Amino acid sequence: MNNLTNSAKKLDKIFEIVHIVFGALAIASIVGVALIAVAYILKLDPEFIGTNYESFDIGFLELEVAEGFAPGKWLVLGQAAFTLLVSCRLFYDGRRGVGYIREILKPMTEGKPFDAIVSTNLKKLAKLSIVLGILVNIIILSEQIMTVFVYNLPGLLISEKITHVTGMFKIDLSFLIYWAILMLLSYVFRYGEQLQQLSDETL
């Protein structure tokens, strides 16, 4: 039990730092969106915010489009602002998730792994994993759409050597596995709570 208590205390310290980092990243994302909005309203040069608007990545490849074929800089910044907004919500919900984890660790630091708060927060964490998974997939899809339609990847690649390009949009459903694992753990700990309660009543 002492090992469990000590490990829980160490993990809680780590997640306390992660909690702070996620909060800082959420604030930084909002600042980034505000900067883009102010620059657009004041009609500032997009170069004031960033560079390399003609470059984009495909996996391990980085492509640079000739200036005449690159999308508008404000369009690129618009997509960046959208990504930052979704990222802000992602970091905010991630921060909430870390809070749930710290609530789970709290009774463990006191040597009570089957406290009622553990299963409750595991269930909350499971539900939150669905939201986080959807947010991550929104970011992934927005980048894929940007690459295929805004940068017009098919038009850039089609030639006498490449006759057809098809965008295969993919999403990551691994968050469903995390949801299932967390829900299973919540039921296991709920059962443990019931056994602990029966044991206490017997004593």
PATOR-762127 format. One record per residue: x, y, z of N, C-alpha, C, O in turn; residue in one letter. Coordinates in pm, whole numbers, plus 50000, padded with zeros to 5 digits. Example, Ala and Ser with C-alpha at 12.3 -4.5 7.8 and 13.67 -1.06 7.14 Angstrom:
BEGIN
513194943150780512304955050780513204967050780514244966850846a512854977550708513674989450714512905000350787513415011450804s
END
This chain:
BEGIN
500834987950000500005000050000500865012650000500515022749939m502015012050070502915023650073503435026849933503575038549897n503725016349855504205018649717503135025549634503445034649557n501875021349651500775027649578500635042149617500455050849531l500705044949745500575058749796501695067649743501435078849697t502925062849749504065070649702504005073049552504285084049505n503635062749478503525064149332502435074149295502615082349205s501305073449367500205082549341500605097049368500225106149294a501375099249474501825112749508502775118249400502685129849362k503675109549351504595113849245503855117149116504145127149050k502885108549080502095110848959501285123748971501125131148874l500765126249091499975138349111500815150849088500315160549031d502065150549130502965161949107503205164148958503225175548910k503375153048885503595154048740502365159848671502475168748587i501195154648708499955159348645499615173748686498915180748613f500085177948801499915192048840500645201148742500125211648703e501845197048702502615204748604501925204448468501835214748400i501445192648427500745191248299499495200048297499175206048195v498795200648410497595208948424497925223648395497185230448324h499025228248448499455242148427499855244448282499515254648223i500595234848223501045235948084499855236747989499835245047898v498855228148010497675228347924496945241747932496445246847832f496885247348053496255260448068497015271147992496405279747927g498345270747999499175280447927499015278947775498965288947703a498945266547727498775264147584497415268947534497295274147423l496385267247617495045272147579495055287347566494485292847472a495705294147661495815308747655496615313147533496245322747465i497725306047506498555309447390497765307847259497945315747166a496905297747252496085295647132495125307347110494955312046998s494505311947219493585323247209494335335947166493825343747086i495525337747220496345349347183496665348847034496635359046966v496985336846983497285335246841496095338846754496255345646652g494895334446793493675337746718493435352846722493095358846620v493605358946839493395373346854494385381146766494015391246705a495615376546759496625383246678496255382946530496375393046460l495795371346483495365370146343494165379046315494105385646212i493205379346409491995387446391492335402346386491825409646301a493185406746477493585420946479494325424646352494085435346295v495215415946306495975418546184495045419646064495255427945975a494015411146061493045411545949492215424245952491995430545848y491765427946072490935440046086491715452546049491195461645984i492975452946092493815464646065494485464145928495235473145889l494195452945852494745451145717496275451645717496895457845630k496855444945815498315444245821498845434045721498095425445674l500105435045689500735425445600500805411845669501315410945781d500305401045604500385387645665501795383645704501985375445794p502805389245635504185386145669504535390845810505515386345870e503705400145863503895404945999503665393646100504235393746209f502815383846062502465372846153503345360646131503775354146226i503615357646003504395345645975504925345545833504685354845756g505635335045799506205333645665505945319445614505255311545678t506515316445498506405303145437504955299045411504555287745436n504165308545360502775305545326502675296245205501625290245181y503755295045130503735286645010504135272245042504155263844952e504465269245167504945255845203503875248145280503115253845359s503845235045256502975226345335503585212345338504405208745254f503145204545437503715191245459502755180345414501535181745425d503325169645362502595157145336503435146045397504405141245338i503045141945516503845131845584505245137045611505415147145679g506255130145558507635134245579508135143645470509305147545470f507255147345377507645156245268507175170545296506075172645347l508005180245263507605194345269507685199945127508735199745063e506545204845080506465210144945506365225344949505715231045037l507005231744853506905246344841506325249644704506895245944601e505195256444706504465259444583504965272644526505255282044599v505065273244393505445285744327504445296644363503255293844381a504915308944373504085319944425502765321544350501745324344412e502775319744221501545321644143500505310844166499345312744131g500895299644224499985288444246499645286344394498885277244427f500195294444479499945293244623498615299744660498205309344595a497935294644762496675300744806496915314344871498055317744905p495855321944887495965335044951496495333845093496165324345164g497305343245132497925342645265496875343445376497015336945479k495845351445354494815352645456493995339845468493475336645575w493875332445358493185319645362493985309745448493415302145527l495285309945431496155301345512496055305345659495985296745747v496055318345685495945323245823494575319845881494455317146001l493545320045797492205316445844492155302045892491565298845995g492795293245815492855279145856493675277645984493345269546070q494735285545996495555285246118494745289846238494855284146347a493915300246219493075305246328492055294746370491785292846489a491475287846271490525277146301491195266046382490645261246481f492395262046338493135251646409493445256046552493365248046645t493815268646569494125273746702492885273846792492975270846911l491735277246734490495277246812490155263246861489825261146979l490225253546770489945239646808490995234746908490665227547002v492245238846887493315234846979493085240547118493375234047218s492565252847123492275259047252491275250647330491445248047449c490205246347260489195237747325489825224347363489505218647467r490715219347277491405206647305492255207647432492205198847517l493015218447443493855220347562493005222547687493335217847796f491895229947670490995232447784490405219447835490385216847956y489905211047741489325198247782490405188747832490165180747922d491605189647773492715181647823493035185347967493355176748049g492955198247997493185203148134492125197548229492425193648342r490875197148181489805191148262490095176348288489905171348399r490575169448182490905155348196491995152948299491935143448377g492995161648297494075160648396493505162848537493945156548633v492535171948547491875174248676491175161648725491235158448844g490515154548634489845142048671490875131648719490645124548817y492015131148648493065121648686493585124848826493815115848906i493755137548855494245141548988493205138149096493565134849209r491915139149061490865135249155490915120149181490635115649292e491275112449077491415097949092492595094649182492535085649264i493695102249165494905099549242494785103749388495465098349475l493915113449414493815118949550493515108249656494255107449754k492455099949640492225089749742493325079149745493565072949849p493995077049632495085067349629496275072149711496995064149769m496475085349715497565090749798497255088949947498145089550031t495965086649976495535084550115495355069650146494875065950253e495755061050047495655046650069494245041150053493925030650108g493375048449977491985043849957491705042749807491005051249751k492245032349741492085031149595490655028649549490335030949432p489785023849640488425020749599487415030849654486275027449685f487855043049666486955053949704485975056349589486315054249473d484745060849622483695062749522484085072849415483605072149302a484955082349451485335092849357486155087349240486205093549133i486795075749259487645070049155486815065649034487095069748922v485815057349057484985052448946484205063748880483995063748759s483775073548961483025084948906483885092948809483425096648701t485125095448847486015103248762486525095148643486825100948538n486635082148657486985073748542485895074548436486185074948316l484635074748480483525075848385483535089548318483285090648198k483825100048395483935113548338485065114048235484935120148129k486175107648270487335107348180487005099848052487455103747944l486225089148063485805081447944484975090147851485195090147730a484015097547907483175106247824484005117347760483795121047645k484955122547837485805133247785486705128247672487025135847581l487105115547678487965110047572487265110347437487915111747334s485935108947437485165109947312485275124047255485515125847136i485095133947342485185148047298486585151147246486725157447141v487615146747318488985149247276489275142547142489925148447055l488775130347124488975123146998488335130446881488925131146773g487135135846903486455143346796487215156046762487355159446644i487715163046863488475175346839489765172646761490105180046669l490455161846797491685158246725491375155146580492125159046490v490275148046556489905144546419489475156846338489695157246217n488885166746403488535179246334489805186046284489855191046172i490845186346369492115192446330492745184746214493235190646118i492735171346224493315163046118492595165145986493235166845882i491255165145990490485166845866490675180745807490735182145685l490765190945892490955204545840492285205845767492375212645665s493325199145819494625199445752494585191845620495195196045522e493865180545619493755172845495492985180645388493375180745272q491885187045429491085195045336491905206745283491845210045165i492675212845372493545224045332494525219645225494735226545126m495135208045246496145203045153495545199645016496105203244913t494405192845017493825187944891493125199044814493315200244693v492325207244883491485216944812492075231044806491985237644702f492665235644914493175249344915494525250144843494735258844758v495425241144878496695240744806496565233644670497495233644589y495385227544647495095220944520496175210744484496765211344376n496405201544576497435191444555497255183444425498225181244354l496015178944393495865171544267496315179644145496985174444057p495935192544142496315201044029497805203144020498345204843911g498485203144135499925205244136500685192844088501745193944028l500135181044116500865168744088500535162343953501375155643893l499305164543906498905157843781499775162543664499935174543640i500325152943594501195155743480501165143443389500345134443407s502065143243292502115131543204502585119043278502355107843233e503245121043393503715109743471502725105843581502685094143621k501955115343630500925112643731499585116743670499335128643648i498745107043645497485109943573496305112443665495305118243622t496405108243790495255110043879495715110644025496605103144065h495115119544102495405120744245494085120844321493195128844290v493955112144419492735111344499493065113744645493995107744698t492315122544709492515125144852491815114544935490595113144928g492565107045013492015096745100491925102545242492885102045319m490765107845275490595114145405490445103345513489595094445502f491275104245615491275094245721491055100845856491465112245880k490395093645942490205098346079490765087746175490885076046139i491085092046295491665083246396490575079546498490095088146572d490205066746500489145062146590489705055246715488965048546787l490995056946740491605050346856490995055346987491085048547090s490375067346985489795072647108488645063747157488315063947276f488035056047067486965046847108487525035647195486855030647285l488765031647165489425021447247489685026847387489455020047487i490175039547393490425045747524489125046847604489105044447725y488035050547534486735051747600486325038347660485875037647775w486475027547581486095014247628486935009947748486405004247844a488245012547743489135008647853488765016247981488705010348089i488535029347967488205037648084486855033548143486695033348265l485885030448057484585026048108484715012748181484105010748286m485515003748125485744990848190486394992848327486004986548426l487395001648332488055004548460487075010548561487155007548680l486175019048514485205025148606484295014448667483945015248785s483915004448586483074993648639483864984848736483324980348838y485144982448705485994974448794486134981248929485994974849034v486404994448927486565001549054485235002949127485195003049250f484135004049052482825004549117482554991349191482034991249302r482924980349127482764967149191483664966249314483254960849417y484884971549303485794971849417485224979949532485394976349649g484554990949499483914999249603482854991249678482764991849800e482064983749601481004975849664481584965149756481074962749866q482664958649710483314948549795483894954849920483814949150029l484494966949904485074973950018483994977850117484204977150239q482834982050066481734986050151481204973950230480914974950349q481074962450161480614950350228481604946050335481204941550443l482904947550304483924943850402483854952750525483974947950638s483664965850502483584975250614482344972550701482394973550824d481224969050634479994966250709480134953550791479594952550901e480874943750735481094931150807481914933350934481644927851040t482964942050915483814945251031483054953451135483604956951239l
END
